[in-house]
Amino acid sequence: MMYDPRFTEPMRHELTEIGVEELTTPEAVDAFVAGQKGTALLLINSVCGCAAGSARPGLRLALSEGPQPDRVVTVFAGVDVEATKRARNYFPEFSPSSPSFAFWKDGKVVGFIPRHRIEGRDARAVAADLSAMIDAHQPEKQTA
């Protein structure tokens, strides 16, 4: 299903205004994966209520309050259909769900938050899960 861009633009803007990079083509997804070093968080965005009420606001909170991944990107299910399909091909061990979050470290998915861990929860709970996942994969802190 493809959604009208006039309808989804505010949902995209909610992420791009906080610096989240959109991957709108399969080639952009491949380039992201090929060049992925350090940590990265990928949100599979959605038009559903749990994306609006929990996933996007949870991401905003996590990025404003907690540890930061090196890069944050998104694909939009139902809008950037081929890009979303390509992204999901990189983590076939997880059932497709949207919204969802995949956390990458040095080119490998090391954490995943599926829709069932987003739906019915508030943004603060999702932010806490995201922050914990990001923090768990930060490089060891150097001691002086």
Secondary structure, DSSP 4 states (H G I P E B T S, - for coil): ----HHHHHHHHHHHHTTTPEE--SHHHHHHHHHT--SEEEEEEE-SSHHIIIIIHHHHHHHHHHS---SEEEEEETTTSHHHHHHHHHT-TTS---SSEEEEEETTEEEEEE-GGGTTTS-HHHHHHHHHHHHHHTSPPPPP-
